[in-house]
Amino acid sequence: MSTRLTLLCCLILLIIAPSFGVDVPTWTSNGPFDSEEVLTTVVDPSRPRTLYAGTLYAGILKSTDSGKTWRSSNRGILGDPVPTSRGSEVTLAVTEILLNPKDTDVLYARVASNFFTFFVAGGGDYYERGAGDLNVYRSDNGGGSWSLILEHVYDLDIDLQNPTVLYAGGHRGALKTTDSGAHWFSIGLDIQPDIQDHVEQIRVSRADPRTLFARLVHSQGGLFRSTDAGANWTRIEHDLLTLSTVDLVVLDPQDSAVVYVWGQKLLKSSDSGSSWRELVLPTVPRRRLEINEGVLYAGRERSVNGGLSWETIFPDLGLIYDVGFDPTLADPAYLCTSQGLFSIKETGQTWTELPLPTPYLTDILVDRHQPNRVLAGNLTGQVFLSADNAGTWEQTAGEVGFVQEFVSTPDGDHLFLLAGNDILESADGGKTWEQIFHYFFITAFAPDPGRPEAWYLGLGTQFEIFGGVDYFLAKKEPDKQPTHLKYFHAISDIEIVPGMPTAVYGATIGNEESGEGFYKSTDSGVTFIAKRTGLETNKIERIFVNKTAPSVVFVVDDAGRLFRSDDGADHWTPVDGGLRGQVREMVADPEYPGIWFAATSSGVFTSANDGLTWKPVQPQLPDFVNPKSIAIAPTVPRTIYVGSLEDGVWSVQVPSGNLLYFPQVGHGQNGIAEIRTGFKFLNTGPDTGVRISFFSSDGQAMPVSTTKQAAVASVVFFPLKHGQTDGFETTGATPLKVGYAKVETGAGVEAAATFTYTENGVVLYRTGVPASTPLTDFSLFVDTSAEGRDTGLALVNPGNAAADLTLRLYDLNFNLLAEKSVKEMLNLDRLPPSAHTARYATEIFPEIREQGITSALLIVQSDVPLAVVTLRQSDTPASFPEDVPSTTVFPVIPNRPLEGENQSGAPVAVHLPQIGDGESTGFRVATNVVLVNTGQEAQAQVELFDSSGAPLTLEFSGLGTGSSFPVVLPKGAARSFRTSGRGTVKVGYARVTAPPSVAATAVFEYWQDDIALFRAGVPSVSSQKRLSFILEKGADRDTGIAIVNTGTGPAAVTFALFDREGNLKASRNILEFVPGFPAGAHLARFADELFPLLGESAFEGFITVTSDERLAAVTLAQYDDPAKGFPEDVYLLTVLPAIAGIP
């Protein structure tokens, strides 16, 4: 690295600072908690505070603090649950969890899904029987995610000495795997084709894993033994062994010759089954027998003499299904019971129930009059009320039918509950409920806002002959029976249009014969007209309406896709502007109804422009939380509540606007060098203001001089109306200062910064940097592949809590190379509030240079959110003009791959809208593509296209020559490919199709006379139909755009030019300068090419792009003074994502 002053190498290192932080919001969970039936538990022997619980209804739960707090661990197992009631249909019952003792991140679970359980009257015995699926799943990441490895299994056991070997029993007989479940093969005990015959149990001796016992039931029932790991089997014959006595087989873990069987009798063999003797039966019904250190446990009883006598040692906590042992304790530490999970670990004397989150929350509501009051209901018919902002809960309604939704009138004076086939009303804010209406089926409910005693209903009546159901929409007046309005296939939702009491929307789940989907009535339901223009489905589940602009309507179909209409449901368009996952529910801000929040299967998202474009709520919801419902409290700041399927209620306080960070800013002069930072803002939302505060690396206010105001100050504020763009730049007229900036502004404001570095009056690089939102876990690609090349990381702790950091370096195949704590990196126990630090990767990990590592993956884990930016620096020892330094933004990828919770998911396409390769007179260009996989193993397809949409053939290092390349990315792997930069110049774009866990970026490189002038990062982008680009044009600069038609047909595209005040100056159709823009076409133009009226004059403003097909786009900011040549002027290009949405 040369001594040239660069943006990163001149950084002031971390200084301990007083706390000037702000409260960075974090998601919290506080219940409601429930006495969930727990069937089994297992403690991680390498981390005794970590335990897993298998429940009867909620699948697998994980705790890392000895059961004080829990999180679900069902990713890959659980889909959306079906309505259920306790004691009947079970959504997810986990009957066994096994750990690999040599790698405790590897787990196996035996799961009964959609299972019907039977409870024997009087005995309370739990049986695993019924018309459900008994399957085995494996997790390789501590329960972060699971994959199915075997179906139709009644029992499972593991060879603890060689834990890649497992055995399973079921209708296919006895099965064995030697590769952790990847492949299974039969090991005998073949059974008859009668479905009732199966291997009910298979057990591996802990002392001698070659010894196996298996129990068969029905026509071939009996006890079998193998002494050669399942190669051969022998039936064990004895007078005491009958079908009624052999019902449960248990092996002594310390003595391979000791076997117990428990049925109508309790028997023991001390010689591997050759002889047997009868023991004393425990008084509890047969359920489970555990052996630990020679002591037997059955239900509430214990035997210390091998079953000769029993004593009651556990309190009456319901039926005990299992006991759990902590490797640090001799006696049981946990009890799995029908009343919950209990622990004695902390107290040592008293069994204490551990709080388990209530599963399957279906709806949540905030009291309009008392925002501290929150209601939650679930599929099992429980209703909970919190009077302290979800801090504590009480159950209020007992067990009703499964909770479909809470309904409150707009004034908040009337509160209803649709539960099962009943409508209930509460007159005291949800403390008590009274049933006011019952029907055979109730599928939807909407009270009239002006007359809450009058309702619209979706009802169903059973056919008397065939047992089917007739669904219809009805209207109910006070004290009258419902009046039939119209038959539908099934009514899923009803909305009365705000301010238009005679206008009603109805959503239906149609079929091929009925069509249906969405209907509108303008005469109080007398007539309904289908409104499906633009809808891609006739199965609509939910309706949401802007209360102050009722012409804006949203619907969600049965696949979770969101559609939007801005003309009162006459026309629909799909919404994909940044929204990911299946939409479950939406809610509008109570003060600004154009601001929406949506709960989806991928988290929580917000829109500031009435649903046109979306972005994740920051901080993002923890990855394991599966949202189902959402509510908002009209507090300042807003409180968002999410009801989850498996993890209770989660909440976060979010500001009513945007809180953004630029984790690295520079300002001032040092010798021949000068650094400036420019900021640009565009407001697509309501009128607001922009407040940007500057802080030095020690967390103190940092005064700067700017073009916005004459005085030197640490805070810059200015108003920004809807549709306006504005900005400023630091002047660089003071001694060098570095630090970070915080931006507080409205929800619809987008921001970007540009770093400018100058030597002796010549600008050597400009780097566009998008704003950062705080993250807890993230990954970044490290490039040290050339001399003088490094990757810098700048971090800010913006909150009030100190941060515990762990940084890990992996090679491109996800092999751990090195690990550093914050103590090792900064000589601090934690990163203090407001602290700012910046380091090169080679400073953090000297191993990079020592081991000659050229590319790697750096993963950061923090317990509090951090703002972060990463820049790739290229700076050889040669001096300018022989070498031109460059700085390129590399993406920061949320979610590290260590936990594996971010499942790879279904493939999606993202685009790199501008790539180039080749050489011509005096210059050449090349493109470097980088892929990083933060999930499980995935395959990416990289495709190249020219501007017409035809395949573009290029040569990539490591891939060969072609236009389409498959790339396999193992878990946590990264790959980098570069074009040759030779041959005829070709330009176009790239499409990367891969699971969402794969991040893609490109670096566009430009040489003039073999001197690299710039390297511009090209981010991967998703497609939108409405886009904006901030425009800055002058004598030495211009702004361009690159767009790709990612739709399925020709795109009708309109470009509009606005000045900085939001005044329309010109509008052009794409057909005015190209004959057409078919699917797959690519277009790159600078502003004066799109709008010749700009000419050579200076102009500031923005360009909007609207299209009827989806477009992928980036902004191209070009800097080139035509009056000067190199080296007096350096041609530069920087790239930023387009802004989703338009004012």
N, C-alpha and C positions, 0 to 999 in steps of 0.2 A: 504494500500500500504506500503510495507517495505521501509527501507531506502537504500536498495541495489541500486547501481548506475545502471540505465538503460538508454537506448538510449533516451527515451523521457523525463524522469523526470529530467535529467541533462541539459535540454535545456536552453540556455540563452534566457531570455524573450526579447520582442521587445524593440529595442532602436531606437530612431528617428535618421534617417541617411540622409546625403546629397544624392542627386540624382545621383546614378551610374547606373540607369536603361538603358535599350535599348528600342528602339521603337518596342514594341510588336505590330504586325500588327493587324488592326481591319478592318472589312468590313464597307464601307460607301456607301451611296446612294445619288446621286445628279441629279436624273431625268433620261431621259427627262420628262418634265411635259407637261400636256395637259389640254385643257378645256373640261373635261369629263362631260357629261350630268349627273346631280345628281337629283334623283327623290325624295329622302327623307333623313332627317337627324334627329338624336336624341342625346341629351346631357345627360350624366350620372348625375343624380341629386346629387349623393353623391360625385362625382369627376367632377366638372364642366369643367375642362380642357380636359376631355375625351369625345369624340364624335364619332359617327358612321355615315357613309354616305352610302346610298344605291344608286348605280349608274346604268345607263342604260346598260353599256357594261362590267364593270369590277367588278361586284358583290359588296361586302361590303368592305369598307375601314375604318380603325380605326386610330384615332389620340389621343395622350395623352398630346398634347401641344397646344390645342385650334386651331388645323388645320395647324400649321406650318409645320409639317411633318406627313406622313401617312404611313401605312403599310396595306397590304391586310389582310383580315379576312375571307377567303373562304375555309379553310381546312375542308374537309368533304362535301363541296358543289360542288366545281369545279373540273372537270377532265380536260384533255387536250382540249382546245377549237378547234373549226373547223374554217376554213377560213371564214371570214365575211367581209362585207362592211357596212359602217354606213348607217342606214336607212333601212337595209334589215334584215338579220338574226342576232339576238342578242344572244350572248353566255350566258349572265347572267345579268338579270335585277332584281333589288331588289326594290320592290315597297312599302315595309313597314317594319319597325323595331320597336319592342316593348321591353321594359325593365321591369323586375320585380322590383317594387320600394322598396321591402324589401330586395332584394338581387340582386344588379345591375350587378353582374357577370352572371346572368341568362338572356338571351335574346332570342327573337323569331324573325325570319325573314321570310317574304313571298317572294318567289323567283320565277321568271319566267325564266326558262332555255331553250335554243335553241328556242327562242320566236320570232315570226314575229310581228313587230309593224306597225301600220298604222298612218300616219300623214295626217290629213284631210286638203286638200288644202284650203288655205285662213284662216281657223280657227286655224290651228296648234294644234288641240286638240290631246291629248295623250290618247290612248285607250289600255286597257289590253285585247287584243283579239288575237287569232291565234292558230296555231297548235303547241303549246309548252306545257311545264309542269309547272303548278302552284302549288308549294309545300311549306310546312312550315318546317323550320328547327329550332332546339333549340341549344343554346350554354350554357354550365354551367360554362364557364371559361372566361368570358369577350371577347368572340369572338375568343378565341384561336382555338377552333374546334367546329364543328357543326354536328348534327345528324338529319336525316330525321324523322319527327314525324307524318306528315300527307300529303297526296297527293291530288291533284285536288281541290284546295282551291281558292275561289275568294275573300274572306275577312277573317280577323282575328281580334279579340279584346280580351282584358284581363280585368279581374276584379281587379282593383287596390287595393281594400281592402282585397281581398283574392286571391293573384296573382298565386296560383296554379290552379285557375279556368280560363279557356279560352273558347271562342266560335269561331266557324268557319262556314262559309257558302260556299256552292258549289253545284255540281250536286247531291250530296247525301243529300241535304237539310241542316238543321241546326244541328250542332254537338257541343258537350260539353265535356270538360275534367275537372276532379277535381284533377288530379295528374300531372300537368305540361306537359300534352301531351303524357304520357305513354299509356293511354287508352282513347278512344273516344266513345261516345254513342249518338244516335239520340235523339233530343229533339223536334220532330215534324216538322211541315212545310214540310211534305212529298211531293215530287214532282212527276209529271208524268214521265214515262221513256223516254220521248222526250229529246234528248240530249241538246236542246236549253233551257230547263227549269232549273233554278238553283236559289239558294240564292245568290244574287249579293253583298249584304251588310248585316252585322250584327253588331250592336253597343250596348255597355254596358254603362249604365248611370254611370258617375263618382260619382254623388251625392247619387244615390240609385242603387247599383249593381243588385238588383232584377228586375229592369226595363230594358227591352231589346227592341230594334227595329230591324226589319229585312225587307229588300227589295227583293222581288221576281221579276223576269223578265219573259217575253214571256207569255205563255197561262195563267199562274196563277199570273201574275204580280200584284204588289200592295205593300202597306205598312202594316206591321203587328207589333203588340205590345204584349209583355208578361210582366206581373207584378209579376211573381213568378219564376224568373230565368229560364224561358224556359219551364216550365211544361205545360203551356197552352198559346195559342196564339189567338189573335183577329185581324181580318182585320179592319183597320181604313178606314171608308167610309167618303168621303167628296167631294163636287162638285169640289173643286179646285184640288183634288188629282186624277190625271190621269197618264197613263203610260208615257206621255211626260213631266209631271211636276215632277214626283218622279224619280229622277235620281241620287241624292246624298243626303244622310241622315247625318246630323251632330247634335250632342247633346251638349247642354251647360254643361261644366264640373262642374259648380257650382250650377245649378238648374235643377233637374231631370225632371221638367215639361216642360222645354223649348226645342223645337225641330225645326230644320230648314231642309227644303228639297229644293233642287236646281235642276231644269231642264230647261224647257223653261221659267219657272218663279222661283222666290225666295219666298218661303213661310215660315211662322213662326207660331208655336203653343206654347202657354204659359200654356196649360192644358193637356200635354201629348198626344196631337193629337185629342182632341175632337173638337176643333174649330181652324180655320186657318185664317190668313190674308196675303195678298200679300204685299211684300216689293219691294224696288227699286233694280233692277238688277245691279250688277257691270258691267262695260263695257267690262271686259275681258271674253274670252270664259270660260265656266264651266270647272273647273279642280279640285280644292281643296279649301275647306273652313275651315279656322282655327279659333278657338275661344280661346282667352287668356285674363283673367281678364275682361271679358265682351266685349272685342273689337274683331270685326270680321276682318279677312284678306282674301282677294281673289285676287290672282295675284298681280299686282302692287298696289292694292287699299286697303283702310282701312275704316271701319265704326265704329264710336264710339257711335252710337245711335241705335244699334240693327238692322241695315239694312235700316234705313229710308233715309240715304244718304251715299255717298261714296266719298273719296278723294284719289288722287294718291300720294303715299308717297315714293315708291321705284323707283329707276332709271330704265331705259330700259336696262335690262341685259339678254334679251331673255325671253323665256317662263318660268314663275315661277311655278314650280311644287309643292313646299312645302316651308314653313317657319319653322325655328328651333328656339326654345326658350332656353335661358340659365336661370336656376332657380335663378341666382343672379341678373338678369336684368328684367325690366318690358317689354321692347320692344323686337321685334325679333332680334336675334343675328346672324342668318344665313339665307341665301336665296339659295334654291336649284333650279337651272335654267338649261335651255338647253345650256347655255354657260359656265357652271361650278358652283362651290360652292363659295359663297361670304360671307364675314364676316364683321361686323361692330364692333365686340366686343373689339378689341384692340384700334382702333382709336376713336370710339365713334361718328364719323362724316361721314367718307367716307367708302363706301362699297368696300372691297378689295378682289380680287380673291385669293382663297387659292390654292397652287400648289398641283395638284393631279398627281401621277405617271402615265405615259403612259402605258396602259395595252397591254398584248399579244405581247411582243417583241419576234420575231422569229429568228433573227440573229444579230450578232454583229461582227465587224471587226476592227482591228487596222492597220493603215497605216504603211507599212513596212519602208517607207522613213522618215516619221514624226510620231514617236510613240505617240506623244501627241494628234494626230487626231484619233477620234473614230467614227465609223458609227454604227447606230442602225436602224433596221426596224421592223415593226409590221404587224400583220394580217390585220389591217385595211388600209394598203397601205400607211403608213406614213414613211418617211425616215428622220432621224435626224443626224446631224453632230455636233461633239464637237471638238474644236481646243485646249482645255485646259484640257486634261486627264479626260473627262467626268464631268468637273466642271459645264459648261454651254452648252446649246444645241440650235441649230436652225434647223427648218424644211427646208429641201432642195428640195425634189422632189415632193412636193404637195402630192396628193393622187393618187397612182398608184394601180395596182393590189396588192393583198396581197404579202408581201415580203417573198420569199422562201429562198434566200441566196445571200450574197455578194460573189463574186469570184474575187480573185486577182491572177495574174500570179506570179510564184515564185520570179521573180525579182522585183515585186511590181510596175512595170511600166504600167500595164493595170488593170483597175478596172471595173468590170461588176456587174450588178444587175439583178437577175432573180426575176421578180415581176409579179404575175399572169401569163399571157401567153405572156409576153413581156420580151425581153432582152434589157437592157439599158446599156449605157457605159458613164463613166465620165472621162474627160480629165483633171480635176482640183481637184482631190482628194475627190470627192463626193459633191462639192458645187453645180454643175449642172449636169443634166443627159439628155441623148439623146436616144430615142428609136431607136434601130438598127435592131431589128428582132421581128416579131409577128407570132404566129401560133395558131391554134385552141386550142391545149393543149400543154404546155411545162412542163414536169415533172422532167427533169434533164438537166444539162448543164456543160460541161467541155471544156474549151479552151485548145488547144495544147500549152504546155509550151514554145516550140520553135517557134511556129507560132500562136500567140494568135488570129489571124484573122481566123484560122481554128478551127472548134468546133466539138465535139461530143454532140448529143442531144437526150434526151428522148422526143418523140413527140406522139401526139394522134390526130386522125382524126375521125370525127363523121360519123357513118353509115347513109347513105341517107334514108334507108327504115325504120330501127327499132330505130334509134336515139341512138344507142350504140356508143362505142368508140373503134377504132383500135389503139393500142399502138405499137410503134416500135422504135428501136434505129436507129439513122441516123447520117450521117457525113456531115458537111457543109464546103465547100471550099469558099474562098473569092469570092463575087459577083456571087455566084451560089446558086441554090435552094438545099435544103437538099437531100442527097442521102440515100435511104432506105438501111439499113444493115440487120436487122433481126426483125421479129415480136416477141414481148413479151406480156405477160398478162398486165404488167405495169412496166415501168422503173422508179426506185426510186432514183438511184444515179449512177454516172459514175466517174471513176478515171483513169487518164492516168498515167502509172507507171513511177515514176521519173527515168530519165536516160535511159529509154527504150521507146522511142516515138512510137514504133509499138505495144506496149503492153497496153491493155485496160481492165479494170475491169468494169463489169456491174452488178448492183444489181436490182432485180425485186421483185415485190409483186406477187408471183405465186399463183395458186389455185390448187385444187386437180387434175384437168385434166391436167394442163400444167406442174406441177412440178415446174421447174425453181428455182429461188432463187439467185444463184450467177454464173456468167459466166466470162470467161477469153478469150481474143483474143491476139495472138502474131503476127498477120499480119494486124494490123491497121483496124480491124473490118471485114475483109473478112470472117473469120470463128470465131465462138464462141464455146467454150467447157464448159459444166457445171462442176462446181467445188463445190461439196456439201458434200464431204466425211467428216463426223464428225459434219456437221451442223444438228441441230435438228429441222430445220424449212425451208420452202421454201419462206418465206416472209421476205426479207432483205430490210432494209430501208436506211442504211448509210454505207459508206466505208471510212476507214482511213488507210493511208499508211505511214510507216516510210520513210521519204524522203532520208535518207542516207543509209538505209538498206531495200530496197523495197521488200525483201522477207518476211518481217514482215508486215502482213496485218490484219486489224480488220474489222469486220462487226457487225452491230447492227440490230437485227430483230425487227418485229413490236411489240413485247412485251418488248422491251428495253433491251434484253439480249445481252451481248457482247461475241463475238467469236474471237479467235486469230489463225493465221496461221504463222508459221515461215519458210515455204517452198514455198512461192509464191502462196498461195491459194490452194495447192494440198490437204492439210489436215487441219482440223479445230478442235479446242478444246474450250469448253466454259470457260470463265474467271470468276472466283468467288473468287479470292484471295483478300478478304477484300473489294471488290466493292459492294456497296449496292444501291438498287433502280434501276429504269429504266434509262438506258443511253440515254441522249438526244443528246450530241455532245462531241467530243474530239478535243484536240489541242496539238501539240507537242511543246516543248521548242525550240525556234528558233536557239539556239546554241548547244543544246544537244538533238537531235531528239529522243533519247531513253527515255527521260523524258516526260511523258504525263500528261495532266490534263483532267479530264472528268467532265462534268456537268450531274448530274443525278437527279432523283426525290427526292433523299435523301441528296443532297448537292453537294459539289465539292470534288473530289478525285484526288490523284496524284500517279503516278507510276515512280520509278526510274530504273526499270529493263525491259523496253520495254513492259509494260503491263502485266507482269506475276503476279505481286501482287500490291495491291493498299492500300492506307490509306487516311483518310480524310485530306484535307488541313486544317492546323491550322492557325488562329482560324477558327472554322467551320462557314459556312454561317448561318446567322440567320434562325431559324427553319421555320419561316413563308414564306421565300423566295422560290419560286418554279422555279428552273433554267430551261431555255430552250436552251440557246446558251452560248458559252464561247469563249473568245479570250485572247491572251497573248501579252503584249508589251515587246520588247527586251530591257527593262531597267534594271538597277542594283540598287536595287533588282527588280525582275520581278513584273510587275503589271498584275493581273488577272482581267478580266472584265467578268461579268455574266449578260446576258440579261434574265430577268425573265418574267413569264407569267402575273404577276399582279403588280409587284413592281418596274418596271423600271430597270435601270442599276445599278449594284453593283460592287464595285471594292475593291481590297486588294493588298497590296504590300507584296510579300513573298520572303524570301531569296532564292537564287538559290540552297541552300543546306538545311540541317536540323538545326533547333534551338531547342534544348532539354534542359530540366531542371531536376535536382535531388533536390527536395525541402528540403531534409534533409540529411546532411552528418555529420559524426563525425570523430574525429581524435585526438588521444592523450591519456594520462594517467591521472588518478585521484585516488590516493591511490592504492587499490588492483585491480582497474578496468582499462581496456584498451579498446578503441574503434578504429576500423579500417574500412575504406570503400574501397572496390575494384570496379574497373570498367572494363568491357569487351566490345569490339567493333568488329563488323564484317561488312565488306564492300561488298555489293552485286552490287554496282554501279561503276561509273568511278573512276579512281584514284583521291584521294583527301587528305586532312589532317584533323586531329582532334585537336581542341583547346578546352581545358576544363579549365574554370576559377572558382576559389573558392572565395566565399564571406562569411563574417561573418554575424551574425544576425543584425548588424548595417549597412549592405550594403557596408562595406569597404572590400578591397581586403584581403583575408585570406591566408597567406603563410602556406604551408603544406610540409612535407617531404614525398616523395614517392619512390617507387621502380623503377620509370622510370628515375629519374634524381638525381644526387648527391646533388644538391643545393636545399635548401628550397625555394620554390617559390609559388606564388599564381596562376600561369598559367603553364599548361603543354601542350606542342604541340609535335605532331609527325606525320609523313606522314603515310597514309594507302592506299595501292594500291588495285586495284580491286582483290577480292578474298582473301584478307589478313584478319587475325584477330590479335588483339593486345589488351593490357590492362595494368593496373598497380594497385597497392594498396597503400594506405597511410600506413606509417610504425608504427604510434602510438607512436613514440619516443619523443614526445613533450608534454607539458602540454595540457590538454583537450581543444579542440576547436570544436565548432559546427557551422553550417551554411548551405549553399546550394551551388550547382555547376551548371554552365551553360556550355552547350556543343554546339560548332559551328563546323559543319562538312558537308560532302557531302550528297546529297539527298538519296544515297543508303546505308547509314551507319545506323545500328541498335546498340542500346546501352542498357546495363543493369548494375545495381550496386548490390553489396552485402554488407550488414551491418554485421560486426562481433563484438561480445561482449565477452570479456575475463575477468575472475576473477582468480587471482593467477595463471596465466598461463593456465587455463582450459577454452576452448571455450564453452560458455554456449548457445549461439545461433548464427546462421547465417540466414539472411533474404534476399532473392532475391527481388530486387525492380526494376520494369521497369521504363524507362525514362518517364517523364511527359511533356505533351504539355499544354499550358495555356488554361483554360476554364473560362467562365463567370458564368455559372450556373451548379451546380452539386449536387449530393446526395451521402450520404454514410451511411452504416449500423453501428449502435452503439451497441456493445455487452458489457454489464456489468452483465452478467448472473452468474458469479462465483466470489468468493472472490478474490480480487486482480486483477480482470480483468477490463480493460478499453480500450477505443479507442482513439487514439491520432490523431490529425490533424495538419499537417505542411503546412503553406502557404507562398508563395513568390509572391510579386508584382514585376514582372520583367520589367515593362514598365516605362514610364516617367510621367504617370498621376497617381495621388492618387486614391485609390479605395474606393468606398462606399460599405460596406458589410452589409448584413443582414443574420443572422443565425436563422433558425427555427427548433424546435424539435417537432417531431410528434410521436405519438404512432404507433403501427403496423397496425392500422386501419385508419391512416391518420387523426387523431384528433390532433389539435394543442395543444401542452403542454406548450411551452414557446417560446419566441422570444427575440433575442438580436441583438443590433446594434453594429457596430464597436466601437462606443463611450462607450457603456456599457461593452464591452469585453476588450478594450485596453485603454480606456480613451482618445481616439483620435477621431477627427471628421472624418478622412479618413485614410486608410492605406497608408503610404507614398510610393513613388517610391523606389524600391530596398529593401523595408522592408521585413523582414522574421519573422514569429512568429509561435510558436507551443504551442498547448494546448491540454490537455485531455478534452474529452467531459464532464466529471464531473466537470472540472474547469469552462468551459464555461456555463454549466447548472447545478448548484447545486441541481436543482429540481430532477435530476436523483437519487441521493442518498436520498434526503429528501422524495421522494415519492416511493422509492423502485422500480424504473423502471429498468428492466433487459434487455430490447431490445427496440430500437427506430430507427427512421430515422432522420438524420440530413441533412438539406437542406441549401445550401449556395447560395446566390444571390449576384453577384458583377456587377458593371457597367464597369469594365475593366477586361481583362483576368488575371487569377491567375494560377500559377503552384501549384499543390497540391499533397500530398501523405497522405494516412491514414494507420495506423498500429494498429493492435489489440495487446495489451500488456497483458500478464498474469504473475503475480508476487505476490505470496502469502506471508504472513508474515514469513513463515518458511525460514530458511537459507539453502544454498546449503551444502550438497547434498540431504537434505530432500526434497527440492523443486528446480526445474530448471526453471528459467524464460524463457519466449519465446515471440517472437514478430512475428506477421504474417501480411502480407500485405492484406488488404481488398480492393476491387475495388472501385475506384472513378467513379461514374456513371454520365456521361454528361446529362444535361437537367433535371432541377428540375420538379416535377409534378405540381407545382402550376399553371402555365399558361395552362397546358393541351394541348400545341401545338403539342407535340410528340404523335400523334395518335397511338393507339395500333397497327394497321396494321395487315397484314396477318401473321399467325404463321410461325416461322422459327425454325430450330433445331440448338442448340449449344450443345457442349459436355464437360463434365468434364472427361478428359481422364484417370484419375487414382483415384479410390476410394478403400477403404478396410474396413473390419470389422471382429472382432473376436479376439480370444485369443489362445495362445499356451504357451509352457513352457517358463516362464520368461518374456513374453511380451504380449501386446494386442494393437489393433488398432481400431479406430472408425473414422467415417466421419460425419461432420456437413455440411449440404447443406443450403444455404441462397438464398432466392429469393426476389428481390425488384422490384416493379412495378412503373415506373415513368410515366405511361400513364393512360388512362381510364381503367375501370374494365376489367380484362383479365383472361383467364384460362390458366394455365400451366400444362403440362403433364410431370411428372418426371418418367423416365423409367431406370431400372437398368439391366445391362448385364454382364455376365462373359466373360472370354477371348475368348471363342468360339463363342460368339455372342448370346448365349442362355440367357433367362431371369434369372436374379440373384435375389433371394428372400432374403430380409433383413428386419429387424424390425426398423422402424423409430418412434421416439417419436412424438406423435400427429398425425401420419398417419396410424399406425398399421403395420402389416406384409404383404409384397407383393413385387412384382417386378415392378408395375406400379401404380402411384398415381396421380389422378387429384387434382389440387390445384387452388382454386378460389382466385384471388388477386384483391380486390377492388382498386379504384384509390389511388395511393400513398401508398399502403400497402406493408408490408414486412413480410416474413415468414421464420422461422428457424427450421430445423429438424435435429435430430442427431440419428445415429445408436447406438445400445446398447453397442457395444464393447465386446460382449459375444458370446460364441459358437465357432464353427469351423471357422478358418480364411478363409475369402473369399475375392477375389480381382476382380476388373473389372473396369467398367466405367459407367457413367450416361449420359443419353441424356435428355435434357430439351427442349421441344417443346412449344413455347409460342410466342406471338407477340413481335416485336423488343423492345417494351418498358420495357420488363421484363429482368432484369439482374440476372445472376446466378453465384454463386461462391461456393466453397467447402473448408473445412479445414480438412486436413488429420492429425489425432492425433495419437501419439505413446507413449505408456507407457512401461517402463521396471521395473519389480518388483513394480508395482503400483506407480512409479514415472514418471510423464509426462516429457519426454525428449524433444519433439518438437511438434509444431503445424504448419504444412506447408499449406499455402494457395494454392489451386488449381484453377486457373482461368478457366472460361468457354472460349472455343475457337471455331472459325468457321473452316471450312474445306478448305484445300489447296491440290494442287497436287505437289508442290515443297516447301520443307522446309529445314531449316538449324538449326543446334544446335552448339553453342560454346562449345568446349570440353576442360576440364581441368582435367588431371589425374596425381595422385601422390601417395606417400606412404599412405597418410591419406585421399585421396579424389578420387572420380570418378564421371563421368557424365553418366547419363542414359537418355533414351527417352521412352516415352509411346505414342503409336499411336493406332488409331482406324480407321478401314476401314468404312467410312460413305457412301461409294458409293453403287451402285446397283448390283455389281458383284465382282468376285474375283479380287484382286488387284495385279498387277505386280509391286513390289516394289524393288528399288535398293538403297543400302546404299553405300555412298562413303566417304572415310576418307582422309582429307587434313591436312597438317601441317599448322603452323601459317602463312607461306609465301604463302599459296595457292597451294602447290604442292600436286598432287594426290599420296597417299600412298597405298591405297587399295580400292577395290570395291567388294561388295557382293550382291547377289540376295537373297531375303527373303526366297526362296525355298531351300536355302542351309542349313537352320537350322529350318524351320517349313515346314510341308508337303503342306501347302497352306494358303492363307490369304483371306478367303471369306468375303463377305459383312457382316458387324457387328462384325468381329473379332477384338481382342485386343491383343497387344503385348507390353511388357515392358522388356527392356534389357539395361544392362550397356555396356559401350563402349568396355570393354575387352571381353564381350560375343559376341558382334557383330563382333569384329575384334580381334581374339586371338593373333595376332602378337604383340599387345600392351603389353601383359603380365603384369608384375609388374612395368615396367619402367614408368618414368614420360613422359607426352606428353601434348602438347598444340596445338590446332588447331580447326577444326570444322568438323562436319559430315553433309552431305547433304542427303536428302531423296527425291527421285522422284517416282511418281506413276501414273498409268493410271486411278486410281480411287481417289476420294477425301479422304484425311486423316485429322483427328483431332489429335493434338499432343501437348505435353508439354515436357520441359526439367526437368530432375530429377538430382539435384546436391547432392551427398551423401558425408558425412564427417564421417570417422570412422577409427581410428588408430588401426589396428589389434594387435599391440604390447602392447596396453594398454587396460585396462578395466575400467568400471565405478567405482569410480568417477574421476579417473585420466584422462579419456577421455569420452566425451559425444557424443553418436551417434546422428547425425543430418541429416536432409534432407530438402532441400529447392526446390521450384518449380517455374519455369518461363515459360511463353509462348514460343513456338517455333518461330523462325524467319521466316516470310513468304517470300518465294523466295530463290533462290540460286544464287551464283556468276556466 
